[in-house]
Amino acid sequence: MDPNRLKGKNILITGAASGMGAANAESFAEQGANVCIGDLDLGNAQAVADRINAAGNGHAIAVEMNVTRREDNARAVAATVDAFGSINIGMFNAGLNKPRFFMDIDEDNWDMIMDVNTKGMWLGMQETARQMIAQGPMEDHPYKLINVGSIASRKPLVDVTVYCTSKYGCLALTHCGAIGLAEHNITVNGFAPGVVVTPLWEQLDQDLIDIGFKEREGQAYEDIVNNFLQIKRVSYPNDIIGTASFLASHDSDYMTGQMIHIDGGWCIQ
């Protein structure tokens, strides 16, 4: 990777202690960025920051945060600014899922998923944009907000109704944020993965067995690959970092309101 592609960029990533968030944090740092690793799991967030700092490319800090709380989002933004002088890019990656069939959804399941995936994204976008507006516009380039979506914002899935609802909300936040923040020279884009092998998906594999939707470990992966994907394999975090880097770089300066699918051809349109 070009060690100067993101040089001088100061980036906050939520949910970055593992999985896609961690992979993108390390990738951004390899390209010269300074990164704030925000996560509920401070221990693993600090481990990601330590790896970045030991590699000697960009710099990193770790911040404990619950994305469902406005004050935590504001504190993570402030920590980024205190450490690096400003914030240029926010990536809102924190998310979770807990499968339920439609008639089995209860208020706890709804609130848990919607609070993290949709409310947490909205709060992060708003608090980051608030700081960007206070900093004033950059001369030559926009500030950037990057939302981590899902194929579930395009495809209704019977076993994860609430997750789909939350990710349709992510798509709406991307579209509406792009319109609402354009006057402040802030772009809003996102990417939508399909099946990515991360701790979240490993738990989901077991959850689908627990609700009786699948019979054995690994069946969910196999069924999706065989029935829905044009590229006949699941993806890994390293399959995502190229698109994420594009959205963080100046190469995407004239884009806003877009959700790019990285899904092996699941959602061909």
N, C-alpha and C positions, 0 to 999 in steps of 0.2 A: 504494500500500500504506500501511497505517496505520504511521506512523513510531514508534509507541509500543507496538505489539502485542507485541514481544519485548524491550522496554526492560528492561535490567538482567539479561538472560539471558546466560550465558557458555557458549559452545558449542564443542565440539571436533568437527570433521568430518574423517574420514579419506578419502584419495583425492580431495582437493579442489582439485588444481592445474588441473583442466580438467573439461569435461563437466558432468554433473549436480552433482557435488560443488561445483564453482566456482559454478555458477548458484545453488545453494542457499545457499552462503556469502554471496554478494552480496545475495541476497534477504533473508536473515536480518538482515544488517547494515542494509539499508534499513528494516527494522522495529525497529531500535534495539539489536540484539544485538551482543555482542562475540564474535569468532569466531577460533578457532585453526585455521589451514589446515594439515593434516597430509598429507604426501605424500613419496614417494621423490624426486620431481622438485622440489627445493627452489627452483630458479630460477623455474619457473612458479607454484609455491605463493606465493613472495614477490611475484610480479607480481599475483596475485589479491589478496593482502593490501594491496599498494600501491594498487590501484584502490579498494578499500574505504576505506582511510584518506583517499585524495584526495577521495572523494565526501563525506566528513564526516558520515556517519550513525553507524553503529556503529564499532567499532575492530577491528583484526585484526592477528594475528601469523602467521608461517609457521614450521613446524617440519619438518625432515627426519625421516622415519620409515619404517621397514619394518614393516608391520603383522604380519608373521609372527614378530616378535621381541617377547617380553614386555617386555623392557627399553625398547624403543622406544615401546610403548604407554604404559608408565608414565611415560616422559620427556615424552611429548606431553601427558598429563594434568597432570603437574607444571608444564609450561610454561604451560598454560592457567590454572592456579591462580596461578602466580607473576605472570602478566600482569594477570589480571582479579580475583583475590581468591578465586575459587571456581569450581566447574564445576556447571552445572545440567542440561545436555543433552549427550548424546553421539550423534552420527550416524555410523554405520559403513557407509561408502559404497565403500571400496576394493574393487575386484574386477577380474577379468580372465577371458578365455576363449580357448581355442584348440581349434577343432573337430577331432574325430576320429570316424570311425565306430567302432562298438562293438569290433570285432575289431582295430582299429588303435591302441587305447589302450595306452600303455605306462606304466611307473612314473613317468617324468619328467613326462608330461602330467598324470597323476593327482595327483602330489605338488604340482606348481606351482599348479594350480587350487584344489585343496582347501586348501592352505596359506594362500593369500591370501583366498579367498572365505569359508571356513568357520572355519579356525583363527584367521585374522586378526580376524574378527568376534568370535569367542568371547573372544580375549585383550583386544580393545578394550572389550567389554562388561564383562568382569571387572575390569579395571584402573580403568575409569571408575566402576563401581559401588563399588569399594573406597574410592575417594576420597569419593564421595557419602555412603557410610555413615559414614566418619570425620568428615565435616562435620556430621553429625546431620540429622534431618529438618527440612524447611522447614515453617513453621507452617501455611500455607493450601494449598499446592500440592505435587504430587509432583515428584520428579526424573524425567527422561525419557531413555530410550534408544530410538533410532530406527534400525531396521535396513533397509538397502536390499536388497530381495529381487528377484524376477523372476517373469515368467510361467512360467519354467522350474521353479519350485517347485510348479507345478500341472499342467503339461503336459509329458509325456515327449517329447523331441525327439531323433530318431535320430542326428543329426549332432553333438550336444553332450552326450553322456551324462554326462561328468564335471561339466560346468557344471550340468546338472540336479541331479546328486547334491549338489553344493555348495549349491545354492539350496534344495533340500529341507532341507538342514542349517540354512540360514538361517531357514527357517520353524520348524523344531524349536527353534532357539535363541530365537526370539521367543516361542513358546509356553512353553517350559520356563523361560526367564528371567522371564517375567511371573509365573509361579507362584513361582519361587524368590526373587524380589526384592520381592514384594508386602509382606512384613513390614517392609521398610525404606523403604516409601513411594516406591518406584521403579517406574514403569510401563515396559513394553516393547511397542512397536508397530513397524510397518514399512509400507513401500509397495512394490508390485511393478510396475515398468514393463514394457512390452512392447518395442517397437522404438523406441529413442530415438536420434536422430542425434547421435552423439558420436564422439570419436576411437576409442573401443573398437569401436563398430559399423562405422566406416569400415574398420578393420582386419579385422573379422570378415567383411565383404563380400568382401574379397580372399581371406581364408582359405578361404571356402566354394568359391571358384573353384579354389583350389590343391588341394583334396581331391577335386575333381570333382563336387561336389554342385550347383554352379551353373555356368553357362556364360559369363556376362558380368557386368560391373560393373552394379550396381543391380538385378539380377534377384531377389535375395533380398528386397529391399524390395517390389518389385512383387508377387511371389508371396504374401507375407504380407498385404499390403493387399488383394489381390484375393480371397484364399481364406479369411482368418481374421478380419479386422477388420470391425467394424460401422461404425466411423468410418473412412471411406476415405482415410486418410492416415497416414503415420508420425508420431511425436511428436518434440518437441524439448524441451530442458531446461526452457524456460519453461512447458511443459505440466505439469511435475512440481511446480513450486515452490509452488503453492497448497496441494496436499495435504500437502507437507512442512511448510509453515508452520502448517497446522492441527495437525499432530502435535506441533510444537514449542511451540504456544501453549497457553494455559489452556483453550481450547475443547475440547481432547481429554483433560482431566484425569480423566474417568471412564471412559476406555478403557484396556484393557491386553490384551495377547495377540492383537492384531488385525493382519492384513496386508491393506492396502487396495490393490486393483488399479487401476492407471492404464494401461490397456492397449488402449484403443479398442474394448473389447468382445470381446477374444480369449477371455477365460476367463469367459464368462457362466455363472453357476451358479444 
